[in-house]
Amino acid sequence: MFNQLQPVKISARAAEEVKKIMRTKNIPAGYGLRIGVRGGTGCGGAQLIIGFDKPKESDLSYTAEGVHVLVDKKHTLYVIGKEVDFYEGADARGFQFVDSAS
């Protein structure tokens, strides 16, 4: 199945970190990086989330920077135009969502 749509980009630094986590935490073969939303009601709105999961039938599945990415088709509207980046500084370290430069 060929799918050109890639609603979320992955920075090279984030991809390195994802691959490292998959190796060191023994993420099962066939799993991918799931990007989605949680919530969406009330004042807080939707919160973007990432994690590791196995593919589901309702997923958009693609490879970005060598990482297998999974996005539930229902979440595409919320995540389109975002990029997963990895920040490492004196004040914090972790994945973050930024607006994609396109």
Order of alpha helices (4+ residues) and beta strands (2+ residues): beta-alpha-beta-beta-beta-beta-alpha-beta-beta
